[in-house]
């Protein structure tokens, strides 16, 4: 890719069509039932479970975005349901480019404009990004064919779980810390095979004006595979996209559908190469520092 790519309208993405490398990502929420999927900040778990908390809540969203009309909201929700149902089609019909059109269609029907800036990640990279919303996953998949590191709960999400599995998601069970080395090994194997993998190292979502430290565990996969790390910042022009606090997935979807205009911007920093003898903690800090800290969290 020779320059920034933009989506100038919901259905007219002109982003990195020449990118050939896949990637991966974590998912925004855990599901207690199909109707009550909640944001990561609200989840409780045993003391032995690794579960970061962001501290962001409903007060992070002032509700000052320009609203869409009720008719537009209804059409967007209906369109989203139709696109998600496509994820239930037979696997033979949802491969390669056909599978990658699903996230682009989700952004289009919700009226979300996508902007990409920076170099295209090379195949076999570990993509690491800050985490604001379930839309982060959709946006990354829309511009880079990726494998996603997702919480195991995502398997149970209607339509989304099936689509994630077919796209090669690597599922991680946070209630079983002893399974983490196996997950790291699976990510490293994918990187060695030339597949890109994407993760959200903060481990939870933040509102966009705040951020959390990058957790180092999965950076070990890049060290083991000798793979480049591609840091990507994700920002929105409104905190209405933030999936935090006591939010449910359905409430978040409706809120996004009600925003008249929403833009998500992905900015790729230069890739990092693990230095000989460097630990995963140092690599995680370098990746987060390359994104500029708190200022990049909320687009102007």
C-alpha positions as CSV (number, residue, x, y, z in Angstrom):
1,X,0.0,0.0,0.0
2,X,1.4,3.4,-1.0
3,X,-0.6,5.8,1.0
4,X,-3.5,6.2,3.5
5,X,-6.7,4.6,2.6
6,X,-10.1,5.9,3.4
7,X,-13.7,4.9,3.3
8,X,-15.4,8.0,2.0
9,X,-18.8,6.7,2.7
10,X,-20.4,3.8,4.5
11,X,-20.6,1.7,1.3
12,X,-17.6,3.0,-0.6
13,X,-14.5,1.8,1.1
14,X,-11.3,2.6,-0.8
15,X,-9.0,1.1,1.9
16,X,-6.1,-1.2,1.5
17,X,-7.3,-3.5,-1.2
18,X,-3.8,-4.6,-1.9
19,X,-3.2,-6.0,1.5
20,X,-2.7,-9.8,1.4
21,X,-1.8,-10.6,4.9
22,X,-4.2,-11.9,7.5
23,X,-4.6,-10.9,11.1
24,X,-6.3,-11.4,14.5
25,X,-8.2,-9.8,17.4
26,X,-9.9,-10.2,20.7
27,X,-13.6,-9.7,21.1
28,X,-15.4,-7.1,23.1
29,X,-17.7,-8.8,25.4
30,X,-18.6,-11.9,27.2
31,X,-22.1,-13.4,27.0
32,X,-24.2,-14.6,29.9
33,X,-27.2,-15.1,27.6
34,X,-28.0,-14.0,24.0
35,X,-30.0,-11.0,25.4
36,X,-27.5,-9.9,28.0
37,X,-24.0,-9.8,26.5
38,X,-22.3,-7.3,28.7
39,X,-19.2,-5.1,28.3
40,X,-16.0,-6.5,29.8
41,X,-15.9,-3.9,32.6
42,X,-19.1,-5.4,34.2
43,X,-17.9,-9.0,34.3
44,X,-17.1,-10.6,37.6
45,X,-14.9,-13.7,38.0
46,X,-12.9,-15.7,40.5
47,X,-9.8,-14.2,42.0
48,X,-7.7,-16.6,40.0
49,X,-9.1,-15.3,36.7
50,X,-7.2,-12.7,34.7
51,X,-9.8,-10.0,34.1
52,X,-8.6,-6.4,33.8
53,X,-11.1,-3.7,34.6
54,X,-11.0,-0.3,32.9
55,X,-13.0,1.9,35.3
56,X,-14.8,3.5,32.3
57,X,-18.6,3.6,32.6
58,X,-21.8,5.2,31.3
59,X,-20.6,8.6,32.3
60,X,-17.9,8.4,29.6
61,X,-20.6,8.9,27.0
62,X,-22.1,12.4,27.2
63,X,-24.8,11.6,24.5
64,X,-24.0,14.7,22.5
65,X,-23.8,13.0,19.0
66,X,-26.2,14.1,16.4
67,X,-29.1,11.5,16.3
68,X,-30.4,9.6,13.3
69,X,-34.1,9.5,12.5
70,X,-36.2,6.6,13.9
71,X,-36.6,5.3,10.3
72,X,-32.9,5.3,9.7
73,X,-32.3,3.5,13.0
74,X,-34.8,0.8,12.1
75,X,-33.3,0.3,8.6
76,X,-29.8,0.1,10.1
77,X,-30.8,-2.6,12.6
78,X,-32.7,-4.6,10.0
79,X,-29.7,-4.4,7.7
80,X,-27.4,-5.6,10.5
81,X,-29.6,-8.5,11.2
82,X,-29.6,-9.5,7.5
83,X,-25.8,-9.3,7.3
84,X,-25.4,-11.4,10.5
85,X,-27.7,-14.0,9.1
86,X,-25.3,-14.3,6.2
87,X,-22.8,-15.6,8.7
88,X,-25.0,-18.7,9.1
89,X,-24.7,-19.7,5.4
90,X,-22.8,-23.0,4.7
91,X,-19.1,-22.7,5.2
92,X,-18.4,-23.4,1.6
93,X,-20.1,-20.2,0.6
94,X,-18.2,-18.1,3.2
95,X,-14.5,-18.4,2.3
96,X,-11.9,-15.9,1.3
97,X,-13.2,-12.7,-0.1
98,X,-16.8,-13.6,0.6
99,X,-16.1,-13.9,4.3
100,X,-14.2,-10.6,4.4
101,X,-17.2,-8.7,2.9
102,X,-19.2,-9.4,6.1
103,X,-17.4,-6.8,8.3
104,X,-17.5,-4.2,5.5
105,X,-21.2,-4.8,5.1
106,X,-21.7,-4.4,8.9
107,X,-20.0,-1.0,8.8
108,X,-22.0,0.0,5.7
109,X,-25.4,-0.8,7.1
110,X,-24.6,1.0,10.4
111,X,-23.5,4.1,8.5
112,X,-19.9,3.9,9.9
113,X,-17.2,5.6,7.9
114,X,-13.8,3.8,8.0
115,X,-10.4,5.6,7.6
116,X,-7.1,3.7,7.5
117,X,-3.7,5.5,7.7
118,X,-0.2,4.1,7.7
119,X,1.7,1.2,6.3
120,X,-0.1,-2.1,5.6
121,X,1.0,-4.9,8.0
122,X,3.1,-7.5,6.3
123,X,1.8,-11.1,6.3
124,X,2.8,-13.0,9.5
125,X,2.6,-10.0,11.8
126,X,1.2,-9.7,15.3
127,X,-1.3,-6.8,15.1
128,X,-1.8,-5.2,18.5
129,X,-4.4,-2.5,19.1
130,X,-6.2,-0.5,21.8
131,X,-9.7,-1.6,22.6
132,X,-12.8,0.7,22.6
133,X,-15.7,-1.2,21.1
134,X,-17.0,-4.3,19.5
135,X,-16.7,-2.2,16.3
136,X,-12.9,-2.5,16.6
137,X,-13.1,-6.1,15.6
138,X,-15.3,-5.3,12.6
139,X,-13.1,-2.4,11.5
140,X,-9.9,-4.5,11.6
141,X,-11.5,-7.3,9.7
142,X,-12.8,-4.9,7.1
143,X,-9.3,-3.7,6.1
144,X,-7.0,-6.7,6.8
145,X,-7.8,-10.4,6.4
146,X,-7.1,-11.5,10.0
147,X,-7.3,-14.2,12.6
148,X,-8.8,-13.0,15.8
149,X,-7.7,-13.9,19.4
150,X,-11.1,-13.9,21.1
151,X,-12.6,-14.9,24.4
152,X,-14.1,-18.4,24.3
153,X,-17.5,-16.9,25.1
154,X,-17.7,-15.5,21.6
155,X,-18.2,-19.1,20.3
156,X,-21.8,-18.9,21.7
157,X,-22.7,-15.5,20.2
158,X,-25.5,-15.9,17.6
159,X,-24.1,-15.6,14.0
160,X,-21.0,-13.8,15.2
161,X,-19.6,-16.9,16.9
162,X,-20.0,-19.0,13.8
163,X,-18.4,-16.3,11.6
164,X,-15.5,-15.9,14.0
165,X,-14.9,-19.6,14.0
166,X,-14.9,-19.8,10.2
167,X,-12.4,-16.9,9.9
168,X,-9.9,-18.9,12.0
169,X,-10.4,-17.2,15.4
170,X,-8.1,-18.4,18.2
171,X,-10.2,-18.7,21.4
172,X,-8.7,-18.1,24.8
173,X,-10.3,-19.1,28.1
174,X,-9.5,-16.6,30.8
175,X,-11.0,-18.8,33.5
176,X,-8.2,-21.3,32.9
177,X,-4.8,-19.4,33.2
178,X,-2.9,-22.6,32.7
179,X,-4.2,-22.8,29.1
180,X,-2.4,-19.5,28.2
181,X,0.9,-21.1,27.1
182,X,-1.1,-23.3,24.7
183,X,-2.8,-20.2,23.3
184,X,0.6,-18.4,22.9
185,X,1.9,-21.5,21.1
186,X,-1.1,-21.5,18.7
187,X,-0.6,-17.8,17.9
188,X,3.2,-18.4,17.3
189,X,2.4,-21.3,15.0
190,X,0.0,-19.1,13.0
191,X,2.7,-16.4,12.7
192,X,5.3,-18.9,11.6
193,X,2.9,-20.1,8.9
194,X,2.7,-16.5,7.5
195,X,-0.8,-15.8,9.0
196,X,-1.3,-12.5,10.8
197,X,-2.9,-12.5,14.2
198,X,-4.5,-9.6,16.0
199,X,-5.0,-9.1,19.7
200,X,-6.2,-6.3,22.1
201,X,-3.5,-6.4,24.8
202,X,-5.4,-4.0,27.2
203,X,-7.6,-7.0,27.9
204,X,-10.7,-4.9,28.2
205,X,-12.4,-1.9,26.6
206,X,-11.9,1.8,27.4
207,X,-14.0,4.8,26.5
208,X,-11.6,6.3,24.1
209,X,-10.5,9.2,26.3
210,X,-8.7,6.8,28.7
211,X,-6.4,3.8,28.1
212,X,-4.9,0.9,29.9
213,X,-1.5,-0.8,29.8
214,X,-0.8,-3.4,27.2
215,X,-0.6,-6.8,28.8
216,X,2.6,-8.6,27.7
217,X,1.5,-12.3,27.6
218,X,0.7,-12.7,23.9
219,X,3.7,-10.6,22.8
220,X,5.7,-13.8,23.6
221,X,4.2,-15.4,20.5
222,X,5.9,-12.7,18.3
223,X,9.2,-13.3,20.1
224,X,9.0,-17.1,19.7
225,X,8.1,-16.8,16.0
226,X,10.5,-14.0,15.2
227,X,7.5,-12.1,13.8
228,X,7.1,-8.3,13.5
229,X,4.6,-6.5,15.8
230,X,2.3,-4.0,14.0
231,X,0.8,-1.5,16.5
232,X,-2.5,0.0,15.4
233,X,-4.4,2.7,17.2
234,X,-8.2,2.7,17.0
235,X,-10.2,5.9,17.6
236,X,-13.7,7.2,17.1
237,X,-15.0,10.7,16.6
238,X,-17.6,10.1,19.4
239,X,-17.5,8.2,22.6
240,X,-21.0,6.8,21.7
241,X,-19.1,3.8,20.2
242,X,-17.5,2.9,23.5
243,X,-18.6,-0.5,24.9
244,X,-18.0,0.0,28.6
245,X,-19.6,0.0,32.0
246,X,-23.0,-1.8,32.4
247,X,-23.5,-1.7,28.6
248,X,-25.1,-4.7,26.9
249,X,-24.2,-5.5,23.3
250,X,-27.8,-4.8,22.1
251,X,-27.8,-1.4,23.8
252,X,-24.5,-0.6,22.2
253,X,-25.7,-1.6,18.8
254,X,-28.8,0.6,19.1
255,X,-26.7,3.5,20.3
256,X,-24.3,3.2,17.3
257,X,-27.3,2.9,15.0
258,X,-28.7,6.1,16.4
259,X,-25.6,8.2,15.7
260,X,-26.1,10.1,12.5
261,X,-22.4,10.0,11.5
262,X,-19.7,7.9,13.1
263,X,-16.1,7.6,11.9
264,X,-13.6,5.0,13.1
265,X,-9.9,5.7,12.3
266,X,-7.2,3.1,12.3
267,X,-3.6,4.3,12.3
268,X,-0.8,1.8,11.8
269,X,2.6,2.7,13.4
270,X,5.8,1.3,11.9
271,X,6.3,-2.4,12.7
272,X,8.5,-3.4,15.6
273,X,11.0,-6.3,15.4
274,X,11.6,-8.2,18.6
275,X,15.3,-7.6,19.6
276,X,17.5,-10.4,20.7
277,X,17.2,-10.9,24.4
278,X,14.3,-8.5,24.7
279,X,11.4,-9.6,27.0
280,X,7.7,-9.5,26.2
281,X,7.2,-6.7,28.7
282,X,9.6,-4.4,27.0
283,X,8.0,-5.2,23.6
284,X,4.5,-4.5,24.9
285,X,5.7,-1.1,26.3
286,X,7.4,-0.2,23.1
287,X,4.3,-1.1,21.1
288,X,2.0,1.0,23.2
289,X,4.5,3.9,23.3
290,X,4.6,3.9,19.5
291,X,0.9,4.7,19.4
292,X,1.4,8.0,21.3
293,X,-0.4,7.2,24.6
294,X,-3.7,8.7,25.6
295,X,-3.9,11.3,22.9
296,X,-4.7,8.8,20.1
297,X,-7.6,7.3,21.9
298,X,-10.3,9.8,20.8
299,X,-10.3,11.2,17.3
300,X,-10.7,15.0,17.0
